[in-house]
Amino acid sequence: MTKPPISDPVARATSDSTGSAPRDGFADLVPELSVSNIQASLSFWCDLLGFDIAYDRPEARFAYLVRGRLQVMLCELNGRWETAEMQRPFGRGANFQMVVDRIDPMLRALDHAKWPLYEPPNEAWYRVGEQEVGQREFLVQDPDGYLVRFVERLGTRAPL
């Protein structure tokens, strides 16, 4: 039987840890997602999307994930920073855009796992000043319903 997560904030922060800080340093903005089951979330983020655990604190049910320059923190619900009752889908109104070199490996892994896409891959061009910036993108929800948009850059062009 698993023990409940540590509830004391200081004890959580200083609990035993494995791994180390991200190799390229900490990003200036890192979302921390409250999740209902850390193991289910780690399976999704690591096994299907290719993130690695930089470090974790298992007793606190916390993990710091990296994939290239992308960084995300996952923490199992513990009542500390929940500003309201958590109801699925979590993160309503937010979508986290994450740029990767190629989206195809992620799409294959999600398809193999029969994980549904929120929006299938498509090519999108967005007006930015006097040019358009292109990206191939798809959207997927994690086990708790957080909406994530993965993007492969296509470059720029003159507006059509």
N, CA and C of each residue as an Amber inpcrd file, in Angstrom:
protein
   480
   0.8410000  -1.1790000   0.0000000   0.0000000   0.0000000   0.0000000
   0.8860000   1.2430000   0.0000000   0.5620000   2.2130000  -0.8490000
   1.3780000   3.4110000  -0.9170000   0.9990000   4.3830000   0.1860000
   2.0110000   5.1010000   0.6580000   1.7900000   6.0920000   1.7020000
   1.1720000   7.3430000   1.0710000   0.4070000   8.1000000   1.8590000
  -0.1060000   9.3640000   1.3320000   1.0610000  10.3180000   1.0860000
   0.8960000  11.2580000   0.1590000   1.9980000  12.1990000  -0.0900000
   2.2650000  13.0530000   1.1510000   3.4710000  13.5180000   1.2610000
   3.8540000  14.4070000   2.3590000   3.0280000  15.6880000   2.2400000
   2.4750000  16.1540000   3.3500000   1.6350000  17.3500000   3.2820000
   2.3470000  18.6190000   3.7500000   3.3170000  18.5100000   4.6350000
   4.0270000  19.6880000   5.1200000   4.8630000  20.3020000   3.9920000
   4.6690000  21.6080000   3.6890000   5.3900000  22.2270000   2.5660000
   6.9110000  22.1470000   2.6670000   7.4580000  22.3460000   3.8450000
   8.9170000  22.2770000   3.9960000   9.3910000  20.8400000   3.8090000
   8.6820000  19.9030000   4.3940000   9.0530000  18.4980000   4.2390000
   8.9390000  18.0600000   2.7840000   7.9210000  18.5470000   2.0770000
   7.7620000  18.2280000   0.6480000   8.9630000  18.7410000  -0.1410000
   9.3170000  19.9940000   0.0980000  10.3910000  20.6350000  -0.6650000
  11.7530000  20.0040000  -0.3970000  11.9300000  19.4670000   0.8010000
  13.2430000  18.9210000   1.1670000  13.2710000  17.4000000   1.2000000
  12.1910000  16.7480000   0.7240000  12.1630000  15.2820000   0.7170000
  13.2080000  14.7380000  -0.2460000  13.5580000  13.4620000  -0.0680000
  14.5780000  12.8220000  -0.9020000  14.2560000  13.0080000  -2.3770000
  15.3190000  13.1830000  -3.1550000  15.1790000  13.4610000  -4.5760000
  16.1410000  12.6060000  -5.3740000  15.7570000  12.3000000  -6.6020000
  16.6580000  11.6250000  -7.5330000  16.8540000  12.5420000  -8.7200000
  17.9530000  12.3670000  -9.4570000  18.2180000  13.1750000 -10.6330000
  18.9480000  14.4560000 -10.2790000  18.8540000  15.4310000 -11.1870000
  19.5540000  16.7000000 -10.9780000  18.8490000  17.7990000 -11.7760000
  19.3210000  19.0140000 -11.6040000  18.7500000  20.1600000 -12.3260000
  18.8450000  19.9090000 -13.8320000  17.9590000  20.5280000 -14.6200000
  18.0370000  20.3630000 -16.0790000  19.4350000  20.7140000 -16.5950000
  19.9410000  19.9070000 -17.5170000  21.3000000  20.0520000 -18.0460000
  21.5750000  21.4570000 -18.5760000  20.5930000  22.0640000 -19.2360000
  20.7770000  23.3940000 -19.8150000  20.3060000  24.5150000 -18.8890000
  20.0710000  24.2010000 -17.6230000  19.6060000  25.1970000 -16.6630000
  18.0880000  25.2520000 -16.6170000  17.5920000  26.0100000 -15.6620000
  16.1530000  26.1460000 -15.4980000  15.6060000  27.1940000 -16.4620000
  14.4590000  26.9010000 -17.0700000  13.7910000  27.8610000 -17.9430000
  13.2420000  28.9980000 -17.0890000  13.0070000  30.1480000 -17.7100000
  12.4850000  31.2940000 -16.9810000  10.9920000  31.1790000 -16.6840000
  10.2720000  30.3750000 -17.4290000   8.8560000  30.1300000 -17.1620000
   8.6240000  28.6310000 -17.2610000   8.1740000  28.0370000 -16.1680000
   7.9320000  26.5950000 -16.1300000   6.5620000  26.3550000 -15.4950000
   5.5830000  25.8820000 -16.2810000   4.2870000  25.6040000 -15.6710000
   4.3810000  24.3990000 -14.7410000   3.6800000  24.4990000 -13.6090000
   3.5490000  23.3560000 -12.7100000   2.0910000  22.9160000 -12.7730000
   1.8750000  21.6910000 -13.2310000   0.5360000  21.1640000 -13.4000000
   0.1760000  20.2650000 -12.2240000  -0.9310000  20.5720000 -11.5760000
  -1.4480000  19.7120000 -10.5190000  -2.1540000  18.5440000 -11.1860000
  -1.7650000  17.3400000 -10.8250000  -2.3070000  16.1470000 -11.4830000
  -2.9530000  15.2280000 -10.4550000  -3.9040000  14.4340000 -10.8960000
  -4.6110000  13.5580000  -9.9730000  -3.8440000  12.2680000  -9.6900000
  -2.9890000  11.8340000 -10.6150000  -2.2220000  10.6050000 -10.4330000
  -0.8630000  10.7930000 -11.1020000   0.1800000  10.9520000 -10.3030000
   1.5100000  11.2530000 -10.8510000   2.0010000  10.1560000 -11.7900000
   1.7210000   8.8890000 -11.4910000   2.2040000   7.8030000 -12.3470000
   1.5190000   7.8260000 -13.7160000   0.2110000   8.0590000 -13.7390000
  -0.4970000   8.1500000 -15.0230000   0.0290000   9.3280000 -15.8340000
   0.2850000  10.4390000 -15.1710000   0.8000000  11.6180000 -15.8680000
   2.2060000  11.3810000 -16.3930000   3.0500000  10.7320000 -15.5940000
   4.4090000  10.4320000 -16.0570000   4.3820000   9.4950000 -17.2560000
   3.4940000   8.5270000 -17.2650000   3.3730000   7.6280000 -18.4190000
   3.0300000   8.4180000 -19.6720000   2.0960000   9.3520000 -19.5580000
   1.6980000  10.1670000 -20.7080000   2.8440000  11.0680000 -21.1680000
   3.3600000  11.8840000 -20.2590000   4.3730000  12.8740000 -20.6270000
   5.6960000  12.2310000 -21.0500000   6.1080000  11.1800000 -20.3860000
   7.4090000  10.5630000 -20.6910000   7.2980000   9.4940000 -21.7740000
   6.4080000   8.5240000 -21.5870000   6.3240000   7.4030000 -22.5250000
   5.7580000   7.8130000 -23.8870000   4.7560000   8.6980000 -23.8970000
   4.1180000   9.0580000 -25.1640000   4.6920000  10.3190000 -25.7990000
   5.0820000  11.2990000 -24.9920000   5.5210000  12.5770000 -25.5410000
   7.0290000  12.7690000 -25.5230000   7.7630000  11.8400000 -24.9330000
   9.2240000  11.8940000 -25.0030000   9.9080000  12.8020000 -23.9960000
   9.2260000  13.1940000 -22.9360000   9.8730000  13.9770000 -21.8850000
  10.6830000  13.0350000 -20.9980000  11.7020000  13.5800000 -20.3440000
  12.5120000  12.8410000 -19.3770000  12.3460000  13.4850000 -18.0060000
  12.5270000  12.6970000 -16.9680000  12.5160000  13.2410000 -15.6190000
  13.9140000  13.7860000 -15.3340000  14.0190000  15.0990000 -15.1580000
  15.3020000  15.6880000 -14.7700000  15.5650000  15.3270000 -13.3130000
  14.5590000  15.5710000 -12.4780000  14.6380000  15.1530000 -11.0820000
  13.2240000  14.9920000 -10.5460000  13.1150000  14.2950000  -9.4460000
  11.8050000  14.1070000  -8.8200000  11.9670000  14.0290000  -7.3120000
  10.8500000  14.1260000  -6.6360000  10.7690000  13.8880000  -5.2020000
   9.6010000  12.9150000  -5.0190000   9.8840000  11.6080000  -5.0980000
   8.8240000  10.6060000  -5.0930000   7.8590000  10.6920000  -3.9100000
   8.3840000  10.9370000  -2.6930000   7.4830000  11.0010000  -1.5370000
   6.5370000  12.1970000  -1.6120000   6.9440000  13.2440000  -2.3100000
   6.0990000  14.4250000  -2.4900000   5.2300000  14.2860000  -3.7390000
   5.4640000  13.2100000  -4.5050000   4.7550000  12.9650000  -5.7650000
   4.9040000  14.1630000  -6.7080000   6.1720000  14.5130000  -6.9170000
   6.5630000  15.6490000  -7.7470000   7.6190000  15.1960000  -8.7430000
   7.5310000  15.7120000  -9.9730000   8.5640000  15.4320000 -10.9810000
   8.7890000  16.6720000 -11.8400000  10.0420000  16.9240000 -12.1650000
  10.4360000  18.0250000 -13.0440000  10.8600000  17.3930000 -14.3650000
  10.1210000  17.7020000 -15.4340000  10.3330000  17.0610000 -16.7280000
  11.0070000  17.9980000 -17.7170000  11.7960000  17.4040000 -18.6210000
  12.4460000  18.1650000 -19.6910000  12.3240000  17.4050000 -21.0010000
  12.2670000  18.1690000 -22.0620000  12.3340000  17.6290000 -23.4360000
  12.9640000  18.7260000 -24.2580000  14.2680000  18.6000000 -24.5300000
  14.9770000  19.6980000 -25.1850000  14.9240000  20.9320000 -24.2920000
  14.4200000  22.0410000 -24.8480000  14.3170000  23.2830000 -24.0670000
  13.0040000  23.3850000 -23.2980000  12.1110000  22.4210000 -23.4710000
  10.8250000  22.4440000 -22.7780000  10.9820000  21.9200000 -21.3500000
  10.2900000  22.5510000 -20.4170000  10.3180000  22.1140000 -19.0240000
   8.9090000  22.2250000 -18.4500000   8.4890000  21.1940000 -17.7270000
   7.1760000  21.1280000 -17.0980000   7.3330000  20.4520000 -15.7420000
   6.6230000  20.9760000 -14.7420000   6.5940000  20.3220000 -13.4370000
   5.2320000  19.6620000 -13.2570000   5.2370000  18.4700000 -12.6730000
   4.0050000  17.7610000 -12.3440000   3.9910000  17.5160000 -10.8450000
   2.8530000  17.7750000 -10.2110000   2.7370000  17.5250000  -8.7830000
   1.3440000  16.9780000  -8.5010000   1.2970000  15.8330000  -7.8380000
   0.0040000  15.2380000  -7.5130000  -0.7520000  16.1600000  -6.5510000
  -2.0440000  16.2670000  -6.7570000  -2.8900000  17.1300000  -5.9280000
  -2.6120000  16.9050000  -4.4480000  -2.4260000  18.0170000  -3.7270000
  -2.1330000  17.9030000  -2.2980000  -2.8350000  18.9720000  -1.4680000
  -3.6460000  19.8130000  -2.0970000  -4.4050000  20.8200000  -1.3760000
  -3.6810000  22.1140000  -1.0860000  -2.4070000  22.2000000  -1.4300000
  -1.6330000  23.3860000  -1.0630000  -1.9440000  24.5960000  -1.9260000
  -1.8620000  24.4640000  -3.2580000  -2.0110000  25.6330000  -4.1290000
  -3.2620000  25.5310000  -4.9880000  -4.2420000  24.8510000  -4.5040000
  -5.4920000  24.7110000  -5.2540000  -6.4180000  25.8580000  -4.8600000
  -6.6320000  26.7780000  -5.7730000  -7.4050000  27.9800000  -5.4650000
  -8.9060000  27.7400000  -5.5000000  -9.3100000  26.6030000  -6.0080000
 -10.7190000  26.2070000  -6.0480000 -10.7610000  24.6930000  -6.1870000
 -11.9680000  24.1330000  -6.1050000 -12.1100000  22.6910000  -6.2690000
 -11.6070000  22.2940000  -7.6640000 -10.7820000  21.2680000  -7.7110000
 -10.2390000  20.7990000  -8.9840000 -11.2460000  19.8520000  -9.6390000
 -11.6720000  20.2120000 -10.8300000 -12.5960000  19.3950000 -11.5990000
 -12.0370000  19.2430000 -13.0050000 -12.1720000  18.0410000 -13.5580000
 -11.7220000  17.8110000 -14.9230000 -12.6430000  18.5200000 -15.8980000
 -12.1340000  18.9970000 -16.9900000 -10.7130000  19.0270000 -17.3550000
  -9.9810000  20.1320000 -16.5950000  -8.7900000  19.7940000 -16.0920000
  -7.9710000  20.7790000 -15.3920000  -7.4480000  21.7890000 -16.4210000
  -7.1030000  22.9760000 -15.9610000  -6.5040000  23.9760000 -16.8420000
  -7.4670000  24.6030000 -17.8320000  -8.7310000  24.6290000 -17.5080000
  -9.7290000  25.1890000 -18.4200000  -9.3240000  26.5920000 -18.8540000
  -9.3680000  26.8140000 -20.1390000  -9.0490000  28.1270000 -20.6760000
  -7.5790000  28.3110000 -21.0130000  -6.7480000  27.3600000 -20.6430000
  -5.3150000  27.4600000 -20.9580000  -4.9610000  26.4040000 -21.9890000
  -4.0600000  26.7650000 -22.8880000  -3.4680000  25.7630000 -23.7710000
  -1.9930000  26.0940000 -23.8280000  -1.1910000  25.0860000 -23.5820000
   0.2520000  25.2650000 -23.4920000   0.8780000  24.9040000 -24.8320000
   1.4040000  25.9120000 -25.5350000   2.0850000  25.6470000 -26.8020000
   3.5270000  25.2740000 -26.5000000   3.9780000  24.1700000 -27.0920000
   5.3390000  23.6910000 -26.8920000   5.9490000  23.3700000 -28.2520000
   7.0830000  23.9800000 -28.5250000   7.7600000  23.8020000 -29.8110000
   8.7220000  22.6240000 -29.7220000   8.6160000  21.7150000 -30.6900000
   9.5000000  20.5530000 -30.7910000  10.0860000  20.5110000 -32.1950000
  11.1530000  19.7280000 -32.3800000  11.7630000  19.6140000 -33.7080000
  10.8130000  18.9600000 -34.7000000  10.1610000  17.8680000 -34.2580000
   9.2570000  17.1200000 -35.1390000   8.0890000  16.5920000 -34.3190000
   6.8820000  16.7260000 -34.8640000   5.7160000  16.2200000 -34.1510000
   5.3900000  14.7740000 -34.5220000   5.9010000  14.2860000 -35.6530000
   5.5380000  12.9380000 -36.0930000   5.8380000  11.8310000 -35.0830000
   7.0080000  11.8170000 -34.4140000   7.2290000  10.7480000 -33.4140000
   6.1870000  10.7720000 -32.2940000   5.7790000  11.9490000 -31.8790000
   4.7510000  12.0510000 -30.8370000   3.4220000  11.5170000 -31.3610000
   3.0860000  11.8900000 -32.5850000   1.8200000  11.4330000 -33.1750000
   1.7960000   9.9120000 -33.2960000   2.9210000   9.3080000 -33.6860000
   2.9840000   7.8440000 -33.7890000   2.7910000   7.1890000 -32.4230000
   3.4600000   7.7280000 -31.4000000   3.3400000   7.1530000 -30.0550000
   1.9120000   7.2800000 -29.5240000   1.2900000   8.4250000 -29.7360000
  -0.0910000   8.6200000 -29.2920000  -1.0390000   7.6900000 -30.0370000
  -0.8250000   7.5330000 -31.3410000  -1.6700000   6.6500000 -32.1440000
  -1.5040000   5.1980000 -31.6840000  -0.2670000   4.7920000 -31.4600000
   0.0070000   3.4220000 -31.0010000  -0.6860000   3.1480000 -29.6710000
  -0.7330000   4.1680000 -28.7910000  -1.3900000   4.0160000 -27.4860000
  -2.8990000   4.2540000 -27.5750000  -3.3710000   4.5510000 -28.7900000
  -4.7960000   4.8490000 -29.0100000  -5.2580000   6.0270000 -28.1540000
  -4.3450000   7.0110000 -27.9850000  -4.6650000   8.2070000 -27.2170000
  -5.3550000   9.2030000 -28.1450000  -6.5330000   9.6880000 -27.7980000
  -7.2450000  10.5950000 -28.6970000  -6.5970000  11.9740000 -28.7960000
  -6.6350000  12.5240000 -29.9920000  -6.1640000  13.8930000 -30.1960000
  -7.3350000  14.8450000 -30.0130000  -7.0770000  15.9900000 -29.4370000
  -8.1020000  17.0210000 -29.3010000  -8.3190000  17.7010000 -30.6470000
  -7.2100000  17.9080000 -31.3620000  -7.2530000  18.4640000 -32.7150000
  -6.1560000  17.7820000 -33.5210000  -6.5090000  17.2340000 -34.6930000
  -5.5060000  16.5160000 -35.4800000  -4.4400000  17.4690000 -36.0320000
  -3.3410000  16.9140000 -36.5230000  -2.2820000  17.7700000 -37.0590000
  -2.7830000  18.5860000 -38.2440000  -2.3310000  19.8260000 -38.2720000
  -2.6710000  20.7060000 -39.3880000  -1.5750000  21.7400000 -39.5440000
  -1.5710000  22.3930000 -40.6850000  -0.6270000  23.4700000 -40.9580000
  -1.3500000  24.7820000 -40.7100000  -0.7360000  25.6400000 -39.9100000
  -1.3450000  26.9270000 -39.5820000  -0.3340000  28.0390000 -39.8150000
  -0.8230000  29.1550000 -40.3830000   0.0130000  30.3260000 -40.6110000
  -0.6120000  31.4930000 -39.8640000   0.1930000  32.1420000 -39.0200000
  -0.2840000  33.2250000 -38.1780000   0.3970000  34.5290000 -38.5810000
  -0.3910000  35.5730000 -38.7310000   0.1510000  36.8770000 -39.0950000
   0.8950000  37.4440000 -37.8890000   2.1550000  37.8180000 -38.1150000
   3.0040000  38.4410000 -37.1060000   3.6540000  39.6450000 -37.7630000
   3.1260000  40.8210000 -37.4730000   3.6490000  42.0350000 -38.1070000
   3.4530000  41.9730000 -39.6050000   4.5370000  42.1080000 -40.3550000
   4.4800000  42.1400000 -41.8220000   4.7490000  40.7830000 -42.4630000
   4.7090000  39.7250000 -41.6910000   4.9470000  38.3960000 -42.2520000
   3.9990000  37.3870000 -41.6170000   4.0470000  36.1690000 -42.1200000
   3.3000000  35.0720000 -41.5280000   4.2900000  34.0340000 -41.0100000
   3.9930000  33.4830000 -39.8380000   4.8150000  32.4490000 -39.2230000
   4.0300000  31.1460000 -39.2970000   4.6740000  30.1230000 -39.8610000
   3.9850000  28.8550000 -40.0590000   4.3890000  27.7930000 -39.0610000
   3.4280000  26.9290000 -38.7810000   3.7230000  25.7950000 -37.9160000
   2.7780000  24.6500000 -38.2240000   3.2970000  23.4560000 -38.0760000
   2.4810000  22.2440000 -38.1230000   2.1900000  21.9150000 -36.6810000
   0.9330000  21.7250000 -36.3410000   0.5600000  21.6170000 -34.9420000
  -0.5430000  20.5940000 -34.7290000  -0.6270000  20.0910000 -33.4940000
  -1.7610000  19.2730000 -33.0670000  -1.9830000  19.5490000 -31.5920000
  -3.1940000  19.2460000 -31.1220000  -3.5250000  19.4410000 -29.7160000
  -3.9570000  18.1180000 -29.1050000  -3.5500000  17.9200000 -27.8510000
  -3.8790000  16.7000000 -27.1220000  -4.1150000  17.0800000 -25.6640000
  -4.9760000  16.3160000 -24.9890000  -5.1920000  16.5210000 -23.5650000
  -4.4590000  15.4440000 -22.7760000  -3.8400000  15.8510000 -21.6790000
  -3.1600000  14.8850000 -20.8150000  -4.2130000  14.1440000 -19.9780000
  -3.8130000  13.2160000 -19.1150000  -4.7990000  12.4330000 -18.3630000
  -5.7840000  13.2640000 -17.5320000  -5.4000000  14.4770000 -17.1420000
  -6.2890000  15.3250000 -16.3500000  -7.0170000  16.3690000 -17.1920000
  -6.7790000  16.3740000 -18.4870000  -7.4910000  17.2940000 -19.3620000
  -6.7510000  18.5670000 -19.7110000  -5.4970000  18.7240000 -19.2500000
  -4.7220000  19.8950000 -19.6660000  -4.5490000  19.8440000 -21.1800000
  -4.7720000  20.9570000 -21.8380000  -4.6880000  21.0320000 -23.2910000
  -3.2910000  21.4860000 -23.6970000  -2.6170000  20.6640000 -24.4970000
  -1.2520000  20.9480000 -24.9190000  -1.2090000  20.9670000 -26.4410000
  -0.5890000  22.0340000 -26.9900000  -0.4400000  22.1660000 -28.4400000
   1.0410000  22.0110000 -28.7760000   1.3660000  20.9540000 -29.5140000
   2.7360000  20.7230000 -29.9410000   2.9180000  21.2590000 -31.3510000
   4.0280000  21.9620000 -31.5460000   4.2690000  22.7370000 -32.7530000
   5.6180000  22.3820000 -33.3540000   5.6080000  22.2090000 -34.6650000
   6.8350000  22.0700000 -35.4580000   6.8950000  23.3040000 -36.3500000
   7.9370000  24.1030000 -36.2180000   8.0530000  25.3580000 -36.9680000
   8.2340000  25.0920000 -38.4720000   7.5690000  25.9140000 -39.2970000
   7.6720000  25.8140000 -40.7440000   8.3820000  27.0040000 -41.3840000
   8.6740000  28.0230000 -40.6010000   9.3510000  29.1950000 -41.1260000
   8.3970000  30.3740000 -41.2890000   8.8350000  31.3180000 -42.1160000
   8.0370000  32.5270000 -42.3490000   7.7940000  32.7140000 -43.8350000
   6.7940000  33.5570000 -44.1410000   6.4950000  33.8780000 -45.5350000
   5.8020000  35.2380000 -45.5750000   5.7580000  35.7960000 -46.7640000
   4.9950000  37.0210000 -46.9700000   3.5110000  36.6890000 -46.8720000
   2.7180000  37.5910000 -46.3530000   1.2730000  37.3160000 -46.2660000
   0.6680000  37.0030000 -47.6270000  -0.2520000  36.0640000 -47.6500000
  -0.9280000  35.7070000 -48.9020000  -2.0380000  36.6640000 -49.2130000
